[in-house]
């Protein structure tokens, strides 16, 4: 897929908001903390983070894997998402958030 990561993020944000009515999707600023996941999703009392990649082959940058692991250790939900696995990840995210409730 030839889309830039930023283009993919915009469309993904809309699809997440449609799938999880009433959620807040926040864009995290990597300038403040290098490697922090790209998006935080707040839905009721639960949260999840998404590290967005432009495709399945896009490499991790410094600290990205560290923060994903740290968030899971803290009890959060974390996924890496890209166009090729989007449906699978959103399904898993929905199952994870529903399991919390």
N, C-alpha and C positions, 0 to 999 in steps of 0.2 A: 504494500500500500504506500503510495507516494505522499500522503498527507504529512505535513509538519506536525510535531507533537502538540504545538499550541492550538492548531486547528482541531485536532482530535479531542483535546481537552474541552474545548467549547461545546462541541456536540455531546460529549460524554456527560458533562454537567447537566445538560438538558434532559438526557435520557435517565440519569440517576434521579433527578427531581420528579420526573414522570413516574418512575417505578416506585419511589418512596414518597408518597404525598405528604407534604408538611415538613419534609426534611430541610436542613440547612446544609448547603455544600459550600465549604470554605476553601479558597485557594491559599495554600501556604506559601510563604515567601522564602525561597532558598537563599536569598541574600542575607536574611537574619540568622539562619542556621543551616549550614551546608549539609545537604543530604536528607533533610526533613522531607517526608512524603509530600506529594503534590497537592492532594486534596484530603480534607477532613469532612466526613459526613456525620452530622448530628441528627439523630432521629429518636425523639422521645428522650429517655434517659441513657441511650446507648450511643456509641460512636464507632466509627471505622475510619481507616485511612486507606487511600489508594496511591500507589506509586504508578504514575502513568508513563508508558513507553510508547514510542511511535510504532514499534513492531516487535515481534518476538525476538529479534536479533539485537535489539538496542542494548548496549552494555549498561551496567550500573556505574554510577559516578561515586566518588568518595563519600563514605558514610551512609549511603542509601540503604544498603542491606543491614547495617548496624541499627538504624532507626526502625526499620520494619521489625527486626527481632526484638528490640527494646519495647516497642509498643505492644507486641504480643505478650512479652514477659509481664507487662503492666496490666494485662487483662483486656487489652484492646483487640480489635479485629483489623488485620492488615492484609492487603492483597496487592499484587502487581498486575496491572491491567494494560492490555493493548488490543488493537482491533481483532486480532485472531482469537483471543480468548475472552472477549467482552461478555458474551452471553453466559458462558460458563461461570465467570467471576461474579457477574450480577446475580445469577441464580444462587451461588454459594453465599454471597453477601446477604441475600434475602433470607436464606435458611439460617445463617448465623445470627442475624438480628432478630428473627422470629424466635429462635431458641433462647435468646436473652429474656424475652418477654414471657 
